[in-house]
Amino acid sequence: MPIYEFYCPEKNTVYQFLARTLGNRDRVPRCPDGEGLTMERRVSRFAIIGKAKEESDDPFEGIDESKMEALMEDMEKSMGGLDEDNPDPRQLGHFMRKMTDLMGDKTPPELREIVKRLESGEDPEKLESEFGDLAGDEEGAADALFSQVLKKIRGHRTQPVRDPKLYELTEFL
């Protein structure tokens, strides 16, 4: 009898459901904590096999959760002091230095150069025109990195809570 896991984003909780038959394997149950909450199927941790690791484009993948929490707090403080319309290049460089330090080896050399030049006070628009296609699209490298970091900040959540109870799948369909 398989046990399926489902994640509720609103509750940030993973629930386990026992399926006594395979007939309901494609159905998504209601959330045990309330009607109308979204549930998403999750792959159980024990279901992942093999030692190979897939390559990821996420430069922040594998970063320790406590480091990510500290970074998010620090970024929020730093962003509060930035003038969005006319940012100080040195302040912007300092902000980006924190991100690139965290990325470590995944930081492209061109981005390191941008950070160094921002910290010395160079005009961000000049750097964007010089390194503009570094991201591989219309955005400049700095914008691409900021975009990734802002996604992390907005979408960041602590690890989901694992509900210890095992629910009967048919009771929540």
C-alpha positions as CSV (number, residue, x, y, z in Angstrom):
1,M,0.0,0.0,0.0
2,P,1.6,3.2,-1.1
3,I,1.9,6.4,0.9
4,Y,1.6,9.6,-1.1
5,E,2.8,13.0,0.1
6,F,1.1,16.3,-0.7
7,Y,2.2,19.8,0.1
8,C,-0.1,22.7,1.1
9,P,1.6,26.0,0.2
10,E,-0.8,28.1,2.3
11,K,0.0,26.0,5.4
12,N,3.6,25.3,4.3
13,T,3.0,21.7,5.4
14,V,3.6,18.2,3.9
15,Y,0.9,15.6,4.6
16,Q,1.1,11.8,4.1
17,F,-1.8,9.8,2.8
18,L,-2.2,6.1,2.8
19,A,-3.8,4.7,-0.4
20,R,-5.3,1.2,0.1
21,T,-5.7,0.9,-3.7
22,L,-3.9,2.2,-6.7
23,G,-7.2,3.4,-8.2
24,N,-6.8,6.8,-6.5
25,R,-3.2,7.4,-7.2
26,D,-3.8,10.3,-9.6
27,R,-6.3,12.2,-7.4
28,V,-5.4,15.1,-5.2
29,P,-7.0,15.1,-1.7
30,R,-8.4,18.0,0.3
31,C,-6.1,19.5,2.8
32,P,-6.7,18.0,6.3
33,D,-6.4,21.5,7.8
34,G,-9.3,23.1,5.9
35,E,-11.5,23.2,2.8
36,G,-10.3,25.3,-0.1
37,L,-6.6,25.0,0.6
38,T,-4.4,24.0,-2.3
39,M,-2.6,20.7,-2.3
40,E,0.3,19.7,-4.6
41,R,1.8,16.2,-5.1
42,R,5.3,15.8,-3.7
43,V,7.9,13.2,-4.4
44,S,8.8,11.5,-1.1
45,R,12.3,12.0,0.1
46,F,13.0,8.3,0.2
47,A,11.9,7.9,-3.5
48,I,14.9,9.7,-4.9
49,I,17.5,7.1,-5.9
50,G,21.0,7.2,-7.3
51,K,24.0,9.4,-6.5
52,A,24.0,11.5,-9.6
53,K,23.0,15.1,-9.2
54,E,21.3,17.1,-11.9
55,E,22.8,20.3,-13.0
56,S,20.8,23.4,-12.0
57,D,20.7,26.9,-13.3
58,D,19.9,28.2,-9.8
59,P,23.1,29.8,-8.4
60,F,21.7,29.6,-4.9
61,E,21.0,25.9,-5.0
62,G,22.6,23.9,-2.1
63,I,23.0,27.0,0.1
64,D,22.4,26.1,3.8
65,E,19.0,27.2,5.0
66,S,20.4,29.2,7.9
67,K,22.7,31.1,5.6
68,M,19.8,31.8,3.3
69,E,17.7,33.1,6.2
70,A,20.6,35.4,7.3
71,L,21.1,36.6,3.7
72,M,17.4,37.4,3.3
73,E,17.3,39.5,6.5
74,D,20.5,41.3,5.4
75,M,19.2,41.9,1.9
76,E,15.9,43.3,3.2
77,K,17.9,45.8,5.3
78,S,20.2,46.7,2.5
79,M,17.4,47.1,0.0
80,G,15.6,49.5,2.4
81,G,18.5,51.9,2.0
82,L,18.8,51.8,-1.7
83,D,17.4,54.7,-3.8
84,E,15.7,52.8,-6.6
85,D,15.6,55.8,-8.9
86,N,19.3,56.9,-8.4
87,P,21.2,54.1,-6.6
88,D,24.7,54.8,-5.3
89,P,27.0,52.6,-7.3
90,R,29.1,51.8,-4.2
91,Q,26.1,50.8,-2.2
92,L,24.8,48.7,-5.1
93,G,28.2,47.1,-5.5
94,H,28.2,46.3,-1.7
95,F,24.8,44.8,-2.1
96,M,25.8,42.7,-5.0
97,R,29.1,41.6,-3.3
98,K,27.0,39.9,-0.6
99,M,25.1,37.9,-3.3
100,T,28.2,36.9,-5.3
101,D,30.1,35.9,-2.1
102,L,27.3,33.6,-1.3
103,M,27.2,32.2,-4.9
104,G,31.0,31.4,-4.6
105,D,32.2,29.3,-7.6
106,K,28.9,29.8,-9.5
107,T,29.6,33.5,-10.0
108,P,30.6,34.3,-13.5
109,P,33.9,36.2,-13.8
110,E,32.1,39.0,-15.7
111,L,29.8,39.5,-12.8
112,R,32.7,39.7,-10.4
113,E,34.1,42.4,-12.6
114,I,30.8,44.3,-12.5
115,V,30.7,44.2,-8.7
116,K,34.3,45.3,-8.4
117,R,33.7,48.3,-10.7
118,L,30.4,49.2,-9.0
119,E,32.3,49.2,-5.6
120,S,34.8,51.6,-7.1
121,G,31.9,54.0,-8.0
122,E,31.5,53.3,-11.7
123,D,28.2,54.3,-13.4
124,P,25.7,51.3,-13.4
125,E,24.3,52.3,-16.7
126,K,27.7,52.3,-18.3
127,L,28.3,48.8,-16.9
128,E,25.0,47.7,-18.1
129,S,25.7,48.8,-21.7
130,E,29.1,47.1,-21.6
131,F,27.9,43.8,-20.0
132,G,24.3,44.0,-21.0
133,D,24.0,40.6,-22.8
134,L,25.8,38.7,-20.0
135,A,22.4,37.2,-18.9
136,G,21.7,35.9,-22.4
137,D,18.7,38.0,-23.0
138,E,17.5,41.6,-22.8
139,E,18.4,42.1,-19.2
140,G,21.8,43.1,-18.0
141,A,23.8,40.8,-15.7
142,A,23.0,42.9,-12.6
143,D,19.3,42.9,-13.4
144,A,19.4,39.2,-14.0
145,L,21.1,38.6,-10.6
146,F,18.7,41.0,-8.8
147,S,15.8,39.3,-10.5
148,Q,16.9,35.9,-9.1
149,V,17.6,37.2,-5.7
150,L,14.3,39.1,-5.5
151,K,12.5,35.9,-6.5
152,K,14.3,34.1,-3.7
153,I,13.4,36.8,-1.2
154,R,9.7,36.9,-2.3
155,G,9.3,33.2,-2.6
156,H,11.5,32.2,0.3
157,R,9.9,30.0,2.8
158,T,11.4,28.0,5.6
159,Q,11.4,24.2,5.2
160,P,7.8,22.9,5.2
161,V,6.5,21.4,8.4
162,R,5.9,17.7,8.1
163,D,2.6,16.6,9.6
164,P,3.3,13.5,11.6
165,K,-0.1,12.0,11.1
166,L,-0.9,9.4,8.4
167,Y,-4.2,10.2,6.7
168,E,-6.5,7.8,4.9
169,L,-6.5,9.0,1.3
170,T,-10.2,8.0,0.6
171,E,-11.4,10.1,3.6
172,F,-10.1,13.3,1.9
173,L,-11.1,12.8,-1.7
